[in-house]
Amino acid sequence: MKKILKVIGITVLSFIALLILLLAFLLLKNYIDSKKPYIEDTYYENFQSDIALEKKYAGLGSYEVSRLEQKSEDDTIKEYRVWYPTELESKSQEYPLIVVTNASNMAASNYEPFFERLASWGFIVAGNEDRGAGSGFSTSKTLDYVLELNSDPDSIFHGKVSQDNIGVIGHSQGGAGAIRAVTEFDNSNKYKTIFTGSAAYPLLAKNMGWEYDISKVSIPYFMSAGTGSSDDSGEDPETSFGGVAPLSSLITNYDGITKDVFKVRARIKGAEHEDMLTRADGYTTAWMLYQLQDDEEAGGVFIGEAAEILSNSNWQDIEKNN
């Protein structure tokens, strides 16, 4: 009997040891995967579109770009990263600011080329290393950080941030975080505009602890998603997982914002959830150029009955009120 118990004990201990090894392997793999670049340095060169403005704004802008890194005392933020036009160091003018809210298990270091390309259009673009940014907290803190640089006489950013021209971009979990960033914090009134790509639908966001109140959004808002099953599974999101950002959620969010706010909703044909960071690039840039730099050509994507987005076969389910 003792021999049998001994064999059973050894078997159980061996099984536990294997589970521990498997768990350690999975944790190590997840850590290694989380450090991998999400996009290539020149990813924008692969963008496909025959539509003039979409193709133009998906490319590289004319500004040379530099980067600043600064450790954060917050364990979730870890590090602030700021990309900016290199000429900022020697010029005495202000530049618009865009703060980016990370998607799930993403950090700014995973998709640096996205920030760099956006900054090449004349923006200061700020991010961080928070891999769970759905609350909007790290976005709020990142905005505070850049505004502190703007007030610091010893910083290259001193007096260089256009405080009347600040936008926020968020994807997936970060979409919920971006909505919260412009509605739930003491500095929420600093933002002039918002773009989200496949923002987590309201019930999903609530269940995950990122609940937002879309009716509080009072600034121009461009919301987008993909038509692929990962964004829209075709299921009712109130009763089952409907994808991350089904059409019904875009309609709900669009209708939940008052009519006096300039708003646009649209979906990219054939795009899956993971495609939205790059597939929306052209019109994300155009939106920010129009809203933060008063670029009338970029505004042609969205404004009026002849708006480019309306005749762009890459996009569907479009509704706008301007």
LINJO-V670262 format. One record per residue. N is the residue number from 0. RES is the residue in three letters. PHI is phi in whole degrees, 0 to 359 (999 if undefined). Layout:
# LINJO-V670262
n & res & phi
N & RES & PHI
N & RES & PHI
This chain:
# LINJO-V670262
n & res & phi
0 & MET & 999
1 & LYS & 298
2 & LYS & 295
3 & ILE & 296
4 & LEU & 298
5 & LYS & 297
6 & VAL & 296
7 & ILE & 298
8 & GLY & 299
9 & ILE & 296
10 & THR & 297
11 & VAL & 297
12 & LEU & 297
13 & SER & 295
14 & PHE & 296
15 & ILE & 296
16 & ALA & 298
17 & LEU & 294
18 & LEU & 297
19 & ILE & 297
20 & LEU & 297
21 & LEU & 296
22 & LEU & 297
23 & ALA & 297
24 & PHE & 296
25 & LEU & 295
26 & LEU & 295
27 & LEU & 295
28 & LYS & 298
29 & ASN & 298
30 & TYR & 296
31 & ILE & 297
32 & ASP & 298
33 & SER & 291
34 & LYS & 268
35 & LYS & 287
36 & PRO & 297
37 & TYR & 275
38 & ILE & 224
39 & GLU & 282
40 & ASP & 304
41 & THR & 249
42 & TYR & 304
43 & TYR & 295
44 & GLU & 291
45 & ASN & 267
46 & PHE & 293
47 & GLN & 249
48 & SER & 195
49 & ASP & 260
50 & ILE & 269
51 & ALA & 307
52 & LEU & 287
53 & GLU & 300
54 & LYS & 295
55 & LYS & 299
56 & TYR & 279
57 & ALA & 278
58 & GLY & 270
59 & LEU & 275
60 & GLY & 279
61 & SER & 265
62 & TYR & 268
63 & GLU & 290
64 & VAL & 237
65 & SER & 237
66 & ARG & 220
67 & LEU & 240
68 & GLU & 237
69 & GLN & 213
70 & LYS & 297
71 & SER & 252
72 & GLU & 283
73 & ASP & 275
74 & ASP & 292
75 & THR & 277
76 & ILE & 283
77 & LYS & 65
78 & GLU & 205
79 & TYR & 265
80 & ARG & 229
81 & VAL & 230
82 & TRP & 259
83 & TYR & 202
84 & PRO & 299
85 & THR & 303
86 & GLU & 298
87 & LEU & 305
88 & GLU & 294
89 & SER & 240
90 & LYS & 254
91 & SER & 251
92 & GLN & 240
93 & GLU & 265
94 & TYR & 234
95 & PRO & 294
96 & LEU & 243
97 & ILE & 236
98 & VAL & 256
99 & VAL & 250
100 & THR & 259
101 & ASN & 289
102 & ALA & 284
103 & SER & 301
104 & ASN & 54
105 & MET & 241
106 & ALA & 229
107 & ALA & 305
108 & SER & 294
109 & ASN & 280
110 & TYR & 220
111 & GLU & 304
112 & PRO & 301
113 & PHE & 297
114 & PHE & 294
115 & GLU & 296
116 & ARG & 298
117 & LEU & 296
118 & ALA & 295
119 & SER & 292
120 & TRP & 264
121 & GLY & 98
122 & PHE & 252
123 & ILE & 275
124 & VAL & 234
125 & ALA & 244
126 & GLY & 216
127 & ASN & 207
128 & GLU & 254
129 & ASP & 286
130 & ARG & 266
131 & GLY & 220
132 & ALA & 267
133 & GLY & 296
134 & SER & 286
135 & GLY & 87
136 & PHE & 299
137 & SER & 294
138 & THR & 293
139 & SER & 299
140 & LYS & 293
141 & THR & 293
142 & LEU & 299
143 & ASP & 302
144 & TYR & 300
145 & VAL & 293
146 & LEU & 292
147 & GLU & 294
148 & LEU & 299
149 & ASN & 297
150 & SER & 267
151 & ASP & 270
152 & PRO & 300
153 & ASP & 268
154 & SER & 265
155 & ILE & 294
156 & PHE & 270
157 & HIS & 301
158 & GLY & 71
159 & LYS & 256
160 & VAL & 265
161 & SER & 282
162 & GLN & 288
163 & ASP & 268
164 & ASN & 224
165 & ILE & 235
166 & GLY & 237
167 & VAL & 223
168 & ILE & 235
169 & GLY & 214
170 & HIS & 240
171 & SER & 59
172 & GLN & 306
173 & GLY & 294
174 & GLY & 295
175 & ALA & 298
176 & GLY & 297
177 & ALA & 293
178 & ILE & 298
179 & ARG & 294
180 & ALA & 299
181 & VAL & 268
182 & THR & 230
183 & GLU & 241
184 & PHE & 235
185 & ASP & 299
186 & ASN & 259
187 & SER & 300
188 & ASN & 285
189 & LYS & 281
190 & TYR & 278
191 & LYS & 258
192 & THR & 202
193 & ILE & 217
194 & PHE & 232
195 & THR & 230
196 & GLY & 249
197 & SER & 54
198 & ALA & 299
199 & ALA & 307
200 & TYR & 296
201 & PRO & 309
202 & LEU & 292
203 & LEU & 299
204 & ALA & 300
205 & LYS & 298
206 & ASN & 296
207 & MET & 268
208 & GLY & 90
209 & TRP & 242
210 & GLU & 307
211 & TYR & 230
212 & ASP & 247
213 & ILE & 297
214 & SER & 293
215 & LYS & 277
216 & VAL & 289
217 & SER & 232
218 & ILE & 238
219 & PRO & 309
220 & TYR & 224
221 & PHE & 250
222 & MET & 247
223 & SER & 221
224 & ALA & 198
225 & GLY & 259
226 & THR & 269
227 & GLY & 295
228 & SER & 295
229 & SER & 290
230 & ASP & 266
231 & ASP & 220
232 & SER & 282
233 & GLY & 90
234 & GLU & 273
235 & ASP & 287
236 & PRO & 293
237 & GLU & 279
238 & THR & 242
239 & SER & 204
240 & PHE & 288
241 & GLY & 265
242 & GLY & 92
243 & VAL & 284
244 & ALA & 215
245 & PRO & 295
246 & LEU & 306
247 & SER & 302
248 & SER & 287
249 & LEU & 295
250 & ILE & 296
251 & THR & 300
252 & ASN & 292
253 & TYR & 299
254 & ASP & 291
255 & GLY & 280
256 & ILE & 261
257 & THR & 298
258 & LYS & 293
259 & ASP & 282
260 & VAL & 267
261 & PHE & 293
262 & LYS & 219
263 & VAL & 224
264 & ARG & 232
265 & ALA & 196
266 & ARG & 238
267 & ILE & 268
268 & LYS & 298
269 & GLY & 76
270 & ALA & 278
271 & GLU & 272
272 & HIS & 304
273 & GLU & 287
274 & ASP & 276
275 & MET & 293
276 & LEU & 301
277 & THR & 261
278 & ARG & 292
279 & ALA & 267
280 & ASP & 310
281 & GLY & 301
282 & TYR & 279
283 & THR & 298
284 & THR & 296
285 & ALA & 300
286 & TRP & 300
287 & MET & 290
288 & LEU & 297
289 & TYR & 291
290 & GLN & 286
291 & LEU & 253
292 & GLN & 238
293 & ASP & 55
294 & ASP & 281
295 & GLU & 292
296 & GLU & 298
297 & ALA & 298
298 & GLY & 297
299 & GLY & 297
300 & VAL & 292
301 & PHE & 241
302 & ILE & 266
303 & GLY & 84
304 & GLU & 289
305 & ALA & 260
306 & ALA & 306
307 & GLU & 302
308 & ILE & 300
309 & LEU & 290
310 & SER & 252
311 & ASN & 271
312 & SER & 291
313 & ASN & 283
314 & TRP & 237
315 & GLN & 212
316 & ASP & 54
317 & ILE & 270
318 & GLU & 216
319 & LYS & 208
320 & ASN & 237
321 & ASN & 212
